[in-house]
């Protein structure tokens, strides 16, 4: 069904601000410091990066949403846009929706604002940013931006100063100059006359001490380490590279190591080898890299070697749009291997959940001796968020390992659970063969039908019989109309359901975290009493809807609401669509 622009009034529980500029302006640094300062003041927030197709430099914008509650997605519009310059801003102007209630701030020397922005009716204010930076003793212009942005949002000056000090790695003299520049930015914002968006009400005694500020890529890396990963091999690719950059020093501190391979084929084969040797291992990639890993993933399935592949989805096909987000690798992840090759596919649904689900992915892979694909995406992977840290200590799960001199050792013994002890190379008396050929229980290659069927049943049974507990999905509400989704769209869906409830439309949400193996009985329980289902996702073909219909009997006549990237799904447009859809179900009287 088509999506329309939201007409409902946007929520005032948060403040949304965009900081834009050309390469070298430091807008991402200013955005990151503002997020840090917000956390220090007891607030939550999220920063989404957007840029043009350039390799480096060029236009860029930091899109921020700050709130007193946890933030998992962007709002429908921006209260303010602060532009160091207007250069090429039109290239991603659709990603920064503004209206007549928005405030546009630009440098007095930045030239004319784009006509498309002026036509919105937003108020334009010119401010001497560059001159103020020079007058403050040679500080950086992005510190002017930080002071202005923080003041507009309502973040206290002390929190802004603390964030600047915490991130400063240069000398005391330059720190003093930039603290002065920050104060100039605060003064410029306070000097803006006329109507302006209302800042957030911040508790002067509030504190975000202990909260974490991290990206989805960093969260996935942290979760993998908590799960027990100690070896990583990977080839850099947008938007997964930051995960590898973060894990490299972290692994070193824990006694592990990271190796940059020559390509994706080498990297996945390296982690299969390391895991075969007894070390929990991981690689990270994006869609094109995952495609190259297909044959090796099949090897991991057949040899029952546990590995984790973090796939940070981006726009496709082929090289697609590397710096933009899309949930378009789902079909490949769940079905894209030769033969019958059951594997684990999991999808975190927020930046905080990237940490938790990555940890769970390692635990499942090690327990079930199977490859696990973690489907993150660019929206979560390269965005930053203020989150509450995990409350539970790490709990790495050890795989079932064969003891030395185990009598009648059979690596692929057809056990009731489907899981058989895995011998670590070098352990006396439990030598076995492991390769990509079909095999007997002992591991000897075989083309006999009985061996093939026995091993196929074993590999599927261990995944289907496992008790995944309540973590397989987030289920909220008990209405008889349900919205089913996965991954990063969950934040917008959840907020839209809350807004729809305020307008009298009750909906249930099911955000699926365990995509493979898909457990129909669990989904039936989650949808008990539901008479109609709407599946929401960010891709062109409705991949989740097609997948669910191929595996399950969904209630009523399930339909889909989907569109590709790069524009994210926003809560306002989803609210309108949900209300219209629910009204249509009432008119037609659809029953389960």
Helices and strands as residue ranges (DSSP letters): E 14-21, H 27-40, E 44-51, E 60-67, E 80-83, G 89-95, E 103-107, H 115-118, E 123-127, H 129-135, H 141-153, H 157-167, H 172-190, E 212-215, H 216-227, E 231-234, H 241-253, E 257-260, H 264-276, E 281-285, H 287-292, H 294-303, E 307-313, H 330-335, E 344-346, H 351-368, E 371-377, H 378-381, E 384-387, H 449-464, G 469-472, E 473-476, E 481-485, H 489-502, E 508-512, E 514-516, H 520-526, E 532-537, H 543-551, E 559-562, H 571-588
